[in-house]
C-alpha cells in the first residue's frame, strides 16, 4: 500500500516538474486591467430604441519568458449591465457571436437581474524567437496589411474602425512562422483552423526594395482565396509616408435559401500619413471595392472569412486627426465618408486624459449622418465614457 502511494506521489511530482522549472528558470509577469465603458447607444432602423448601459471588462495578463521561449495568456471577465440593452435584439446577436475556433474560448452568458456576464480566453499562445526565426502556436492575432483605417487583405483579424475599441478582435487558432532572410526581408507562413475543423493557409514575403517596403500575400481556404500586395514607404524627404494594400478575392457565400454562390472582386486602399511639428498627426486613406454587398448578404454570411470585406459601397474616404495638448491630454477624430448611392458619414471624436500610470479617461461620440436609406444614416448617434484602470 505504501509503495503504491509512493508511485502515485512520484507521478504527481513528475507532472508538476515542468511548472516548477518555469517558475525557477523563467521570468513571469502579471498585469490586471479593468475597462469600464458607459454608453448611450443610438437606435437603428431595425430596432427603434436607444440603449443606455454599462460594459465592464476585467482583463488578466500572464506572460512568461525564458531566453528565446515565451508564452502568454490573456483572460477576460465581461459584464453588461442595463436591461434596455441586455433584452434587445442586438444583445441576442452578440450572445451568438463567437470566435471561429475549433474549441470553445468562452462560456455561455449568465443572465442576472438587469445584467449578463461571461468569461472568455482572449489570447493564449506559446512560441520561440531568435535573430532569424519566430514561431507562435495558439490563440493569437495574425497581422496582415498596412492600412490604418482599413485592412482589406487581412482575412484573419481585420481592423474594425467603427468600434469604440477597434483592436478588440477575436483571436485565431493558428500556428505562424516568420523567417528573417535578412535585416530588411522576411517570409511568413500561417496555418489556422476554424470551428468546422477546416484549415486556412497564408504565405507572404516582405522586403525593402530601394525606397519602399513591398510585400506579397496569399491566402487559401476551402471557400476563400486571396492574392494581395502591400507597399509602404516615404515620399522622398518630405516626411510623408505613403501606403497601399489590395487584394483579388474569390469566395463562396450563402443566399437566403442557404445555397452557395461565388463572388470575385478587387479591394484595396491608398493612403498617406504625416506628422506636423506642432504635434498634429494626419492619416488619409481611401478604400475601393469593385463589388457592393447588401445588408442582407452580410447577415446571411456572418461567419464568412470575408465578412469585413462585404462593403455597402464601392468607395470610401477616411481621415484621422490626432493631437497631444500635453503629456496628459490627447484628442483624436475619425471621419469616414461612404460614397454609395446616397452619401453618408461616420464621425468619431474623442478626448483622452491620462491621470497617472494606472488611470486614464476617455469621452467620445460616434456621430452618423445621412439619409435614412443610406449606409450610416439608418443609425443614430452614440456617446460613451471610458475609464481604464491598470495595476
Secondary structure as a PSIPRED ss2 file (coil, helix, strand):
# PSIPRED VFORMAT (PSIPRED V4.0)

   1 X C   1.000  0.000  0.000
   2 X H   0.000  1.000  0.000
   3 X H   0.000  1.000  0.000
   4 X H   0.000  1.000  0.000
   5 X H   0.000  1.000  0.000
   6 X H   0.000  1.000  0.000
   7 X H   0.000  1.000  0.000
   8 X H   0.000  1.000  0.000
   9 X H   0.000  1.000  0.000
  10 X H   0.000  1.000  0.000
  11 X H   0.000  1.000  0.000
  12 X H   0.000  1.000  0.000
  13 X H   0.000  1.000  0.000
  14 X H   0.000  1.000  0.000
  15 X H   0.000  1.000  0.000
  16 X H   0.000  1.000  0.000
  17 X H   0.000  1.000  0.000
  18 X H   0.000  1.000  0.000
  19 X H   0.000  1.000  0.000
  20 X H   0.000  1.000  0.000
  21 X H   0.000  1.000  0.000
  22 X H   0.000  1.000  0.000
  23 X H   0.000  1.000  0.000
  24 X H   0.000  1.000  0.000
  25 X H   0.000  1.000  0.000
  26 X C   1.000  0.000  0.000
  27 X E   0.000  0.000  1.000
  28 X E   0.000  0.000  1.000
  29 X E   0.000  0.000  1.000
  30 X E   0.000  0.000  1.000
  31 X E   0.000  0.000  1.000
  32 X E   0.000  0.000  1.000
  33 X E   0.000  0.000  1.000
  34 X E   0.000  0.000  1.000
  35 X E   0.000  0.000  1.000
  36 X E   0.000  0.000  1.000
  37 X E   0.000  0.000  1.000
  38 X E   0.000  0.000  1.000
  39 X E   0.000  0.000  1.000
  40 X E   0.000  0.000  1.000
  41 X E   0.000  0.000  1.000
  42 X C   1.000  0.000  0.000
  43 X C   1.000  0.000  0.000
  44 X E   0.000  0.000  1.000
  45 X C   1.000  0.000  0.000
  46 X C   1.000  0.000  0.000
  47 X C   1.000  0.000  0.000
  48 X C   1.000  0.000  0.000
  49 X C   1.000  0.000  0.000
  50 X C   1.000  0.000  0.000
  51 X E   0.000  0.000  1.000
  52 X E   0.000  0.000  1.000
  53 X E   0.000  0.000  1.000
  54 X E   0.000  0.000  1.000
  55 X E   0.000  0.000  1.000
  56 X E   0.000  0.000  1.000
  57 X E   0.000  0.000  1.000
  58 X E   0.000  0.000  1.000
  59 X E   0.000  0.000  1.000
  60 X E   0.000  0.000  1.000
  61 X E   0.000  0.000  1.000
  62 X E   0.000  0.000  1.000
  63 X E   0.000  0.000  1.000
  64 X E   0.000  0.000  1.000
  65 X E   0.000  0.000  1.000
  66 X E   0.000  0.000  1.000
  67 X C   1.000  0.000  0.000
  68 X C   1.000  0.000  0.000
  69 X E   0.000  0.000  1.000
  70 X E   0.000  0.000  1.000
  71 X E   0.000  0.000  1.000
  72 X E   0.000  0.000  1.000
  73 X E   0.000  0.000  1.000
  74 X E   0.000  0.000  1.000
  75 X E   0.000  0.000  1.000
  76 X E   0.000  0.000  1.000
  77 X E   0.000  0.000  1.000
  78 X E   0.000  0.000  1.000
  79 X E   0.000  0.000  1.000
  80 X E   0.000  0.000  1.000
  81 X E   0.000  0.000  1.000
  82 X C   1.000  0.000  0.000
  83 X H   0.000  1.000  0.000
  84 X H   0.000  1.000  0.000
  85 X H   0.000  1.000  0.000
  86 X H   0.000  1.000  0.000
  87 X C   1.000  0.000  0.000
  88 X C   1.000  0.000  0.000
  89 X H   0.000  1.000  0.000
  90 X H   0.000  1.000  0.000
  91 X H   0.000  1.000  0.000
  92 X H   0.000  1.000  0.000
  93 X H   0.000  1.000  0.000
  94 X H   0.000  1.000  0.000
  95 X H   0.000  1.000  0.000
  96 X C   1.000  0.000  0.000
  97 X C   1.000  0.000  0.000
  98 X C   1.000  0.000  0.000
  99 X C   1.000  0.000  0.000
 100 X C   1.000  0.000  0.000
 101 X C   1.000  0.000  0.000
 102 X C   1.000  0.000  0.000
 103 X C   1.000  0.000  0.000
 104 X C   1.000  0.000  0.000
 105 X C   1.000  0.000  0.000
 106 X E   0.000  0.000  1.000
 107 X C   1.000  0.000  0.000
 108 X C   1.000  0.000  0.000
 109 X C   1.000  0.000  0.000
 110 X E   0.000  0.000  1.000
 111 X E   0.000  0.000  1.000
 112 X E   0.000  0.000  1.000
 113 X C   1.000  0.000  0.000
 114 X C   1.000  0.000  0.000
 115 X E   0.000  0.000  1.000
 116 X E   0.000  0.000  1.000
 117 X E   0.000  0.000  1.000
 118 X E   0.000  0.000  1.000
 119 X E   0.000  0.000  1.000
 120 X E   0.000  0.000  1.000
 121 X E   0.000  0.000  1.000
 122 X E   0.000  0.000  1.000
 123 X E   0.000  0.000  1.000
 124 X E   0.000  0.000  1.000
 125 X E   0.000  0.000  1.000
 126 X E   0.000  0.000  1.000
 127 X E   0.000  0.000  1.000
 128 X E   0.000  0.000  1.000
 129 X E   0.000  0.000  1.000
 130 X C   1.000  0.000  0.000
 131 X C   1.000  0.000  0.000
 132 X C   1.000  0.000  0.000
 133 X E   0.000  0.000  1.000
 134 X E   0.000  0.000  1.000
 135 X E   0.000  0.000  1.000
 136 X E   0.000  0.000  1.000
 137 X E   0.000  0.000  1.000
 138 X E   0.000  0.000  1.000
 139 X E   0.000  0.000  1.000
 140 X E   0.000  0.000  1.000
 141 X C   1.000  0.000  0.000
 142 X C   1.000  0.000  0.000
 143 X C   1.000  0.000  0.000
 144 X C   1.000  0.000  0.000
 145 X C   1.000  0.000  0.000
 146 X C   1.000  0.000  0.000
 147 X C   1.000  0.000  0.000
 148 X C   1.000  0.000  0.000
 149 X C   1.000  0.000  0.000
 150 X C   1.000  0.000  0.000
 151 X C   1.000  0.000  0.000
 152 X C   1.000  0.000  0.000
 153 X C   1.000  0.000  0.000
 154 X C   1.000  0.000  0.000
 155 X C   1.000  0.000  0.000
 156 X C   1.000  0.000  0.000
 157 X C   1.000  0.000  0.000
 158 X C   1.000  0.000  0.000
 159 X C   1.000  0.000  0.000
 160 X C   1.000  0.000  0.000
 161 X C   1.000  0.000  0.000
 162 X C   1.000  0.000  0.000
 163 X C   1.000  0.000  0.000
 164 X C   1.000  0.000  0.000
 165 X C   1.000  0.000  0.000
 166 X C   1.000  0.000  0.000
 167 X C   1.000  0.000  0.000
 168 X C   1.000  0.000  0.000
 169 X C   1.000  0.000  0.000
 170 X C   1.000  0.000  0.000
 171 X C   1.000  0.000  0.000
 172 X E   0.000  0.000  1.000
 173 X E   0.000  0.000  1.000
 174 X E   0.000  0.000  1.000
 175 X E   0.000  0.000  1.000
 176 X E   0.000  0.000  1.000
 177 X E   0.000  0.000  1.000
 178 X E   0.000  0.000  1.000
 179 X E   0.000  0.000  1.000
 180 X E   0.000  0.000  1.000
 181 X E   0.000  0.000  1.000
 182 X E   0.000  0.000  1.000
 183 X C   1.000  0.000  0.000
 184 X C   1.000  0.000  0.000
 185 X E   0.000  0.000  1.000
 186 X E   0.000  0.000  1.000
 187 X E   0.000  0.000  1.000
 188 X E   0.000  0.000  1.000
 189 X E   0.000  0.000  1.000
 190 X E   0.000  0.000  1.000
 191 X E   0.000  0.000  1.000
 192 X E   0.000  0.000  1.000
 193 X E   0.000  0.000  1.000
 194 X C   1.000  0.000  0.000
 195 X C   1.000  0.000  0.000
 196 X C   1.000  0.000  0.000
 197 X C   1.000  0.000  0.000
 198 X C   1.000  0.000  0.000
 199 X E   0.000  0.000  1.000
 200 X E   0.000  0.000  1.000
 201 X E   0.000  0.000  1.000
 202 X E   0.000  0.000  1.000
 203 X E   0.000  0.000  1.000
 204 X E   0.000  0.000  1.000
 205 X E   0.000  0.000  1.000
 206 X E   0.000  0.000  1.000
 207 X E   0.000  0.000  1.000
 208 X E   0.000  0.000  1.000
 209 X E   0.000  0.000  1.000
 210 X C   1.000  0.000  0.000
 211 X C   1.000  0.000  0.000
 212 X E   0.000  0.000  1.000
 213 X E   0.000  0.000  1.000
 214 X E   0.000  0.000  1.000
 215 X E   0.000  0.000  1.000
 216 X E   0.000  0.000  1.000
 217 X E   0.000  0.000  1.000
 218 X E   0.000  0.000  1.000
 219 X E   0.000  0.000  1.000
 220 X E   0.000  0.000  1.000
 221 X E   0.000  0.000  1.000
 222 X C   1.000  0.000  0.000
 223 X C   1.000  0.000  0.000
 224 X E   0.000  0.000  1.000
 225 X E   0.000  0.000  1.000
 226 X E   0.000  0.000  1.000
 227 X E   0.000  0.000  1.000
 228 X E   0.000  0.000  1.000
 229 X E   0.000  0.000  1.000
 230 X E   0.000  0.000  1.000
 231 X E   0.000  0.000  1.000
 232 X E   0.000  0.000  1.000
 233 X E   0.000  0.000  1.000
 234 X E   0.000  0.000  1.000
 235 X C   1.000  0.000  0.000
 236 X C   1.000  0.000  0.000
 237 X C   1.000  0.000  0.000
 238 X C   1.000  0.000  0.000
 239 X C   1.000  0.000  0.000
 240 X C   1.000  0.000  0.000
 241 X E   0.000  0.000  1.000
 242 X E   0.000  0.000  1.000
 243 X E   0.000  0.000  1.000
 244 X E   0.000  0.000  1.000
 245 X E   0.000  0.000  1.000
 246 X E   0.000  0.000  1.000
 247 X E   0.000  0.000  1.000
 248 X E   0.000  0.000  1.000
 249 X E   0.000  0.000  1.000
 250 X E   0.000  0.000  1.000
 251 X E   0.000  0.000  1.000
 252 X E   0.000  0.000  1.000
 253 X E   0.000  0.000  1.000
 254 X E   0.000  0.000  1.000
 255 X C   1.000  0.000  0.000
 256 X C   1.000  0.000  0.000
 257 X C   1.000  0.000  0.000
 258 X C   1.000  0.000  0.000
 259 X C   1.000  0.000  0.000
 260 X E   0.000  0.000  1.000
 261 X E   0.000  0.000  1.000
 262 X E   0.000  0.000  1.000
 263 X E   0.000  0.000  1.000
 264 X E   0.000  0.000  1.000
 265 X E   0.000  0.000  1.000
 266 X E   0.000  0.000  1.000
 267 X E   0.000  0.000  1.000
 268 X E   0.000  0.000  1.000
 269 X E   0.000  0.000  1.000
 270 X E   0.000  0.000  1.000
 271 X E   0.000  0.000  1.000
 272 X E   0.000  0.000  1.000
 273 X E   0.000  0.000  1.000
 274 X E   0.000  0.000  1.000
 275 X E   0.000  0.000  1.000
 276 X C   1.000  0.000  0.000
 277 X C   1.000  0.000  0.000
 278 X C   1.000  0.000  0.000
 279 X C   1.000  0.000  0.000
 280 X E   0.000  0.000  1.000
 281 X E   0.000  0.000  1.000
 282 X E   0.000  0.000  1.000
 283 X E   0.000  0.000  1.000
 284 X E   0.000  0.000  1.000
 285 X E   0.000  0.000  1.000
 286 X E   0.000  0.000  1.000
 287 X E   0.000  0.000  1.000
 288 X E   0.000  0.000  1.000
 289 X E   0.000  0.000  1.000
 290 X C   1.000  0.000  0.000
 291 X C   1.000  0.000  0.000
 292 X C   1.000  0.000  0.000
 293 X C   1.000  0.000  0.000
 294 X C   1.000  0.000  0.000
 295 X H   0.000  1.000  0.000
 296 X H   0.000  1.000  0.000
 297 X H   0.000  1.000  0.000
 298 X H   0.000  1.000  0.000
 299 X H   0.000  1.000  0.000
 300 X H   0.000  1.000  0.000
 301 X C   1.000  0.000  0.000
 302 X C   1.000  0.000  0.000
 303 X C   1.000  0.000  0.000
 304 X C   1.000  0.000  0.000
 305 X C   1.000  0.000  0.000
 306 X C   1.000  0.000  0.000
 307 X H   0.000  1.000  0.000
 308 X H   0.000  1.000  0.000
 309 X H   0.000  1.000  0.000
 310 X C   1.000  0.000  0.000
 311 X C   1.000  0.000  0.000
 312 X C   1.000  0.000  0.000
 313 X C   1.000  0.000  0.000
 314 X C   1.000  0.000  0.000
 315 X E   0.000  0.000  1.000
 316 X E   0.000  0.000  1.000
 317 X E   0.000  0.000  1.000
 318 X E   0.000  0.000  1.000
 319 X E   0.000  0.000  1.000
 320 X E   0.000  0.000  1.000
 321 X E   0.000  0.000  1.000
 322 X E   0.000  0.000  1.000
 323 X E   0.000  0.000  1.000
 324 X E   0.000  0.000  1.000
 325 X C   1.000  0.000  0.000
 326 X C   1.000  0.000  0.000
 327 X C   1.000  0.000  0.000
 328 X C   1.000  0.000  0.000
 329 X E   0.000  0.000  1.000
 330 X E   0.000  0.000  1.000
 331 X E   0.000  0.000  1.000
 332 X E   0.000  0.000  1.000
 333 X E   0.000  0.000  1.000
 334 X E   0.000  0.000  1.000
 335 X E   0.000  0.000  1.000
 336 X E   0.000  0.000  1.000
 337 X E   0.000  0.000  1.000
 338 X E   0.000  0.000  1.000
 339 X C   1.000  0.000  0.000
 340 X C   1.000  0.000  0.000
 341 X C   1.000  0.000  0.000
 342 X C   1.000  0.000  0.000
 343 X C   1.000  0.000  0.000
 344 X E   0.000  0.000  1.000
 345 X E   0.000  0.000  1.000
 346 X E   0.000  0.000  1.000
 347 X E   0.000  0.000  1.000
 348 X E   0.000  0.000  1.000
 349 X E   0.000  0.000  1.000
 350 X E   0.000  0.000  1.000
 351 X E   0.000  0.000  1.000
 352 X E   0.000  0.000  1.000
 353 X E   0.000  0.000  1.000
 354 X E   0.000  0.000  1.000
 355 X C   1.000  0.000  0.000
 356 X C   1.000  0.000  0.000
 357 X C   1.000  0.000  0.000
 358 X C   1.000  0.000  0.000
 359 X E   0.000  0.000  1.000
 360 X E   0.000  0.000  1.000
 361 X E   0.000  0.000  1.000
 362 X E   0.000  0.000  1.000
 363 X E   0.000  0.000  1.000
 364 X E   0.000  0.000  1.000
 365 X E   0.000  0.000  1.000
 366 X E   0.000  0.000  1.000
 367 X E   0.000  0.000  1.000
 368 X E   0.000  0.000  1.000
 369 X E   0.000  0.000  1.000
 370 X E   0.000  0.000  1.000
 371 X C   1.000  0.000  0.000
 372 X C   1.000  0.000  0.000
 373 X C   1.000  0.000  0.000
 374 X C   1.000  0.000  0.000
 375 X C   1.000  0.000  0.000
 376 X C   1.000  0.000  0.000
 377 X C   1.000  0.000  0.000
 378 X C   1.000  0.000  0.000
 379 X E   0.000  0.000  1.000
 380 X C   1.000  0.000  0.000
 381 X C   1.000  0.000  0.000
 382 X E   0.000  0.000  1.000
 383 X E   0.000  0.000  1.000
 384 X E   0.000  0.000  1.000
 385 X E   0.000  0.000  1.000
 386 X E   0.000  0.000  1.000
 387 X E   0.000  0.000  1.000
 388 X E   0.000  0.000  1.000
 389 X E   0.000  0.000  1.000
 390 X E   0.000  0.000  1.000
 391 X C   1.000  0.000  0.000
